[in-house]
Amino acid sequence: MLRYFQALMPREEKFFSLFNCHARILVEGAIALRDLLEGGEGVPAACARIVAYENEADAIAREVLLGVRRSFITPFDRGDIKDLIGLLDDAIDQMQKTAKAITLFEVSQFELSMRQMADIVLRCAELTVEAVGLLGALRENSGRINAIAEEITRLEEHADELNDAGIKALYLRHNGGDAMGFIIGSEIYRHLEKVVDRFEDVANRISGIVIEQV
């Protein structure tokens, strides 16, 4: 039924609807990631939620790419559409990789800085939903879209600071002792940093589309 309804929609509306659906899944994934980093008995269930959201997002990304091939008219450049959905998908993919690493290493307790980075991921996801929702009227919304991109950049910089401080704290705690604890903790920080980096990539691509279209 959904596919039939989408086939009847104007081509531009179909793409914007799919972008919005994917971005909302990013928020759900970010909530699951934050829940995951609360640790404890809820870790396996949170990991499973992230995997499920990643699968949903993949299906939407495939629908967008199929639409690009089949549509005679697209809302903006086909390459930009493919780049944007690819970058959106990279963000949820990186959340899934984070959950996979945590599952592999059987981690159930997490550092405060990790949880703070998860809060940043969620905020970036919320801002991304807003930015994607403004794509249908680029000219009117260009100022707000650029402001969102700048805010995501600031959040990415803060995440870098948390990452550096967290790894330093791990080193001081495990220096001369539990090397594996340092390695595992550093790996989780690395994945979290990449999640935020992917959101910055999305913001930069959206800003580029604005520059090209306005």
C-alpha positions in Angstrom: 0.0 0.0 0.0 2.8 2.4 0.9 4.6 1.8 -2.4 1.3 2.4 -4.3 0.7 5.6 -2.5 4.2 6.8 -3.1 3.9 6.0 -6.8 1.0 8.5 -7.1 2.8 11.3 -5.3 4.5 14.1 -7.2 8.1 13.2 -7.7 9.4 16.0 -5.5 7.1 15.2 -2.7 8.1 11.6 -2.8 11.8 12.4 -2.3 11.2 14.8 0.5 8.9 12.3 2.2 11.6 9.6 2.0 14.3 12.0 3.3 12.0 12.9 6.2 11.3 9.3 7.1 15.0 8.5 7.0 15.9 11.4 9.2 13.3 10.5 11.8 14.8 7.0 12.0 18.1 8.6 12.8 16.4 10.2 15.8 15.1 6.8 16.9 18.5 5.3 16.4 20.1 8.1 18.5 17.6 7.5 21.3 18.5 3.8 21.3 22.2 4.7 21.3 21.7 6.9 24.3 19.8 4.2 26.1 22.5 1.7 25.2 25.2 3.9 26.8 23.2 4.0 30.0 24.6 0.4 30.4 23.3 -2.4 32.5 20.8 -5.1 31.5 19.2 -2.9 28.8 22.3 -3.1 26.6 21.3 -6.1 24.4 17.8 -4.7 23.7 19.2 -1.3 22.8 21.7 -2.9 20.4 18.8 -4.8 18.8 16.8 -1.6 18.4 19.7 0.1 16.6 20.1 -2.9 14.2 16.4 -2.8 13.4 16.5 0.9 12.7 19.5 0.5 10.5 17.6 -2.1 8.4 14.6 0.3 8.1 16.9 3.1 7.0 18.6 0.9 4.4 15.2 0.2 2.9 14.4 3.9 2.6 17.8 4.6 1.1 17.2 1.9 -1.6 13.8 3.5 -2.3 15.5 6.9 -2.9 18.1 5.5 -5.2 15.5 3.6 -7.1 13.5 6.8 -7.4 16.5 8.7 -8.8 16.8 6.1 -11.6 13.1 6.1 -12.4 12.2 9.7 -12.1 12.3 12.1 -15.0 12.1 15.1 -12.8 13.9 15.4 -9.4 13.7 18.3 -6.9 17.4 19.0 -7.3 20.5 17.5 -8.8 20.5 13.7 -8.9 24.0 13.5 -7.6 23.0 15.7 -4.6 20.1 13.4 -3.9 22.3 10.3 -4.0 25.0 12.0 -1.9 22.5 13.2 0.7 20.7 9.9 1.2 24.1 8.1 1.3 25.4 10.4 4.1 22.1 10.1 6.0 22.5 6.3 5.8 26.2 6.5 6.9 25.0 8.1 10.2 22.8 5.2 11.1 25.3 2.7 9.8 27.9 4.1 12.2 25.5 3.8 15.1 25.1 0.2 14.1 28.8 -0.3 14.1 29.1 1.3 17.5 26.4 -1.2 18.8 28.3 -4.1 17.1 31.6 -3.2 18.8 29.9 -2.9 22.2 28.3 -6.3 21.6 31.5 -7.9 20.5 33.5 -6.6 23.5 30.6 -7.4 25.9 30.6 -4.0 27.5 27.9 -3.0 29.9 29.3 0.0 31.7 30.2 3.3 30.0 32.1 6.5 30.8 30.3 9.7 31.5 31.9 11.3 28.5 30.5 8.5 26.3 27.0 9.3 27.5 27.6 13.0 26.9 28.7 12.2 23.3 25.5 10.1 22.9 23.5 13.2 24.0 25.3 15.2 21.3 24.5 12.5 18.7 20.8 12.8 19.6 20.9 16.6 19.4 22.5 16.3 15.9 19.8 13.9 14.8 17.1 16.3 16.0 18.7 19.2 14.1 19.1 17.0 11.0 15.3 16.2 11.1 14.7 19.9 11.1 17.1 20.7 8.3 15.8 17.9 6.1 12.2 19.1 6.7 13.2 22.5 5.3 14.5 21.2 2.0 11.2 21.6 0.3 11.5 25.4 0.4 15.3 26.0 0.2 15.1 29.6 -0.7 12.8 30.6 2.1 14.6 28.4 4.6 18.3 29.0 3.6 19.1 31.1 6.7 17.8 28.6 9.1 19.4 25.6 7.3 22.8 27.4 7.4 22.3 28.1 11.2 21.6 24.4 11.8 24.7 23.4 9.9 26.8 25.8 12.1 25.2 24.4 15.3 26.0 20.8 14.2 29.6 21.9 13.5 29.9 23.3 17.0 28.4 20.1 18.5 31.0 18.1 16.5 33.8 20.2 18.0 32.4 19.6 21.5 32.3 15.9 20.8 35.9 16.0 19.7 36.8 17.6 23.0 34.9 15.0 25.0 36.6 12.2 22.9 40.1 13.6 23.6 39.4 14.1 27.3 37.8 10.6 27.6 40.7 8.9 25.9 43.2 10.8 28.1 41.2 9.7 31.2 41.3 6.1 30.0 45.0 6.2 29.5 45.6 7.6 33.0 43.4 5.0 34.5 44.8 2.0 32.7 48.4 3.1 32.3 50.6 0.3 33.5 47.6 -2.0 34.1 44.6 -3.1 32.1 45.7 -2.5 28.5 42.6 -4.2 27.1 40.3 -1.9 29.0 42.1 1.1 27.4 41.8 -0.5 23.9 38.1 -1.3 24.2 37.3 2.1 25.7 39.2 3.9 23.0 37.4 1.9 20.3 34.0 2.9 21.7 35.1 6.5 21.7 36.3 6.2 18.2 32.9 4.9 17.0 31.0 7.6 18.8 33.2 10.3 17.3 32.5 8.9 13.9 28.7 9.0 14.4 29.0 12.8 15.1 31.3 13.2 12.2 28.7 11.6 9.9 26.1 14.1 11.0 28.5 17.0 10.3 28.9 15.5 6.8 25.1 15.6 6.3 25.0 19.2 7.5 27.8 20.2 5.1 26.1 18.4 2.1 22.8 20.2 2.9 24.6 23.5 3.1 26.2 22.7 -0.3 22.8 22.0 -1.8 21.5 25.4 -0.5 24.5 27.2 -2.1 23.8 25.4 -5.4 20.1 26.0 -5.5 19.6 29.5 -4.0 
